Amino acid sequence: MIREFVALNADVEALKNAFGRVAKVGPVEELDAEKGYRLKLGERPDGGPFLSPWYPHPETGKTSVPLKKGQIVGVLNPSGDPRQGILIRGGYSDEHASPNQDLLANVFEDAGVRVTVAEGALVIEAGGVTMRISSVGVSITGGRVEHDGKNIGSSHIHGGVVPGGADTDVPSN
């Protein structure tokens, strides 16, 4: 009877240990394009970070939005084995705040570009240029507008101007 009790106690301890490794949350500490990400799960006695094993990128399909160092993520290890875990994007942090304060808008912001979908419009902002597409039409503010290398924006000029009803040449700049 004591042997069964000891075995049962060992099983319970093993389950508690595995369950304790099922879910973890922490900031991204290391990034590698091929290996993926390592999370900081705590501090070592020597003061260095206690790191997770490498986890693959959390994307599938045809998108790639890499995680940033310091971004909060969760990891699920269904069997308790971290080598079989998957990353789940977490919430925002002081270092990585939400780019969006409007809960009726969808916003993507990264690498100096901001894309907003809200109120029936698509707005793209990059480097001082804003393009808005809506039921009103297309509006571009800032920058230069070109087609096939020709300036078709507000500063374009035409050559071949002839008095009367003739058409002008295509934009010449």
Contacts in CASP RR format, 6 or more apart in sequence:
PFRMAT RR
TARGET T0000
AUTHOR 0000-0000-0000
METHOD contacts of the structure
MODEL  1
MIREFVALNADVEALKNAFGRVAKVGPVEELDAEKGYRLKLGERPDGGPF
LSPWYPHPETGKTSVPLKKGQIVGVLNPSGDPRQGILIRGGYSDEHASPN
QDLLANVFEDAGVRVTVAEGALVIEAGGVTMRISSVGVSITGGRVEHDGK
NIGSSHIHGGVVPGGADTDVPSN
18 79 0 8 1.000
18 80 0 8 1.000
19 80 0 8 1.000
20 80 0 8 1.000
21 77 0 8 1.000
21 80 0 8 1.000
21 81 0 8 1.000
21 82 0 8 1.000
22 76 0 8 1.000
22 77 0 8 1.000
22 78 0 8 1.000
22 80 0 8 1.000
23 74 0 8 1.000
23 75 0 8 1.000
23 76 0 8 1.000
23 77 0 8 1.000
24 39 0 8 1.000
24 41 0 8 1.000
24 52 0 8 1.000
24 74 0 8 1.000
24 75 0 8 1.000
24 77 0 8 1.000
25 72 0 8 1.000
25 73 0 8 1.000
25 74 0 8 1.000
25 75 0 8 1.000
25 90 0 8 1.000
26 39 0 8 1.000
26 40 0 8 1.000
26 41 0 8 1.000
26 72 0 8 1.000
26 73 0 8 1.000
26 74 0 8 1.000
27 39 0 8 1.000
27 40 0 8 1.000
27 69 0 8 1.000
27 70 0 8 1.000
27 71 0 8 1.000
27 72 0 8 1.000
27 73 0 8 1.000
27 93 0 8 1.000
27 95 0 8 1.000
28 37 0 8 1.000
28 38 0 8 1.000
28 39 0 8 1.000
28 40 0 8 1.000
28 67 0 8 1.000
28 68 0 8 1.000
28 69 0 8 1.000
28 70 0 8 1.000
28 71 0 8 1.000
28 73 0 8 1.000
29 38 0 8 1.000
29 39 0 8 1.000
29 40 0 8 1.000
29 49 0 8 1.000
29 51 0 8 1.000
29 69 0 8 1.000
29 70 0 8 1.000
30 37 0 8 1.000
30 38 0 8 1.000
30 51 0 8 1.000
30 69 0 8 1.000
31 37 0 8 1.000
31 66 0 8 1.000
31 67 0 8 1.000
31 68 0 8 1.000
31 69 0 8 1.000
32 54 0 8 1.000
35 54 0 8 1.000
36 54 0 8 1.000
36 55 0 8 1.000
36 56 0 8 1.000
36 57 0 8 1.000
37 54 0 8 1.000
37 55 0 8 1.000
37 57 0 8 1.000
37 67 0 8 1.000
37 73 0 8 1.000
37 87 0 8 1.000
38 51 0 8 1.000
38 52 0 8 1.000
38 53 0 8 1.000
38 54 0 8 1.000
38 55 0 8 1.000
39 51 0 8 1.000
39 52 0 8 1.000
39 55 0 8 1.000
39 73 0 8 1.000
39 74 0 8 1.000
39 75 0 8 1.000
40 49 0 8 1.000
40 50 0 8 1.000
40 51 0 8 1.000
41 50 0 8 1.000
41 51 0 8 1.000
41 52 0 8 1.000
42 49 0 8 1.000
42 50 0 8 1.000
43 49 0 8 1.000
43 50 0 8 1.000
44 50 0 8 1.000
52 75 0 8 1.000
52 82 0 8 1.000
53 82 0 8 1.000
53 83 0 8 1.000
55 75 0 8 1.000
55 85 0 8 1.000
55 86 0 8 1.000
55 87 0 8 1.000
56 86 0 8 1.000
56 87 0 8 1.000
57 64 0 8 1.000
57 66 0 8 1.000
57 67 0 8 1.000
57 87 0 8 1.000
58 67 0 8 1.000
58 73 0 8 1.000
58 86 0 8 1.000
58 87 0 8 1.000
58 88 0 8 1.000
58 89 0 8 1.000
59 65 0 8 1.000
65 110 0 8 1.000
67 73 0 8 1.000
67 87 0 8 1.000
67 89 0 8 1.000
68 96 0 8 1.000
70 93 0 8 1.000
70 95 0 8 1.000
70 96 0 8 1.000
71 89 0 8 1.000
71 90 0 8 1.000
71 93 0 8 1.000
71 95 0 8 1.000
71 96 0 8 1.000
72 90 0 8 1.000
72 91 0 8 1.000
72 92 0 8 1.000
72 93 0 8 1.000
72 96 0 8 1.000
73 87 0 8 1.000
73 88 0 8 1.000
73 89 0 8 1.000
73 90 0 8 1.000
74 87 0 8 1.000
74 88 0 8 1.000
74 89 0 8 1.000
74 90 0 8 1.000
75 82 0 8 1.000
75 85 0 8 1.000
75 86 0 8 1.000
75 87 0 8 1.000
75 88 0 8 1.000
76 85 0 8 1.000
76 86 0 8 1.000
76 88 0 8 1.000
77 84 0 8 1.000
77 85 0 8 1.000
78 84 0 8 1.000
78 85 0 8 1.000
92 98 0 8 1.000
99 107 0 8 1.000
99 108 0 8 1.000
99 109 0 8 1.000
99 114 0 8 1.000
100 106 0 8 1.000
100 107 0 8 1.000
100 116 0 8 1.000
102 118 0 8 1.000
104 118 0 8 1.000
104 119 0 8 1.000
105 116 0 8 1.000
105 117 0 8 1.000
105 118 0 8 1.000
105 119 0 8 1.000
106 116 0 8 1.000
106 117 0 8 1.000
106 118 0 8 1.000
107 114 0 8 1.000
107 115 0 8 1.000
107 116 0 8 1.000
107 117 0 8 1.000
108 114 0 8 1.000
108 115 0 8 1.000
109 115 0 8 1.000
112 126 0 8 1.000
112 127 0 8 1.000
113 124 0 8 1.000
113 125 0 8 1.000
113 126 0 8 1.000
114 123 0 8 1.000
114 124 0 8 1.000
114 125 0 8 1.000
114 126 0 8 1.000
115 122 0 8 1.000
115 123 0 8 1.000
115 124 0 8 1.000
115 125 0 8 1.000
116 122 0 8 1.000
116 123 0 8 1.000
116 125 0 8 1.000
117 123 0 8 1.000
120 134 0 8 1.000
120 135 0 8 1.000
121 132 0 8 1.000
121 133 0 8 1.000
121 134 0 8 1.000
122 132 0 8 1.000
122 133 0 8 1.000
122 134 0 8 1.000
123 130 0 8 1.000
123 131 0 8 1.000
123 132 0 8 1.000
123 133 0 8 1.000
124 130 0 8 1.000
124 131 0 8 1.000
125 131 0 8 1.000
128 142 0 8 1.000
128 143 0 8 1.000
129 140 0 8 1.000
129 141 0 8 1.000
129 142 0 8 1.000
129 143 0 8 1.000
130 139 0 8 1.000
130 140 0 8 1.000
130 141 0 8 1.000
130 142 0 8 1.000
131 138 0 8 1.000
131 139 0 8 1.000
131 140 0 8 1.000
131 141 0 8 1.000
132 138 0 8 1.000
132 139 0 8 1.000
132 140 0 8 1.000
132 141 0 8 1.000
144 151 0 8 1.000
144 153 0 8 1.000
144 155 0 8 1.000
145 151 0 8 1.000
145 152 0 8 1.000
145 153 0 8 1.000
145 154 0 8 1.000
146 152 0 8 1.000
146 153 0 8 1.000
150 156 0 8 1.000
150 170 0 8 1.000
150 171 0 8 1.000
150 172 0 8 1.000
150 173 0 8 1.000
151 171 0 8 1.000
151 173 0 8 1.000
152 171 0 8 1.000
155 173 0 8 1.000
156 171 0 8 1.000
156 172 0 8 1.000
156 173 0 8 1.000
157 171 0 8 1.000
157 172 0 8 1.000
157 173 0 8 1.000
158 168 0 8 1.000
158 169 0 8 1.000
158 170 0 8 1.000
158 171 0 8 1.000
158 172 0 8 1.000
159 168 0 8 1.000
159 169 0 8 1.000
159 172 0 8 1.000
160 168 0 8 1.000
160 169 0 8 1.000
161 168 0 8 1.000
162 168 0 8 1.000
END
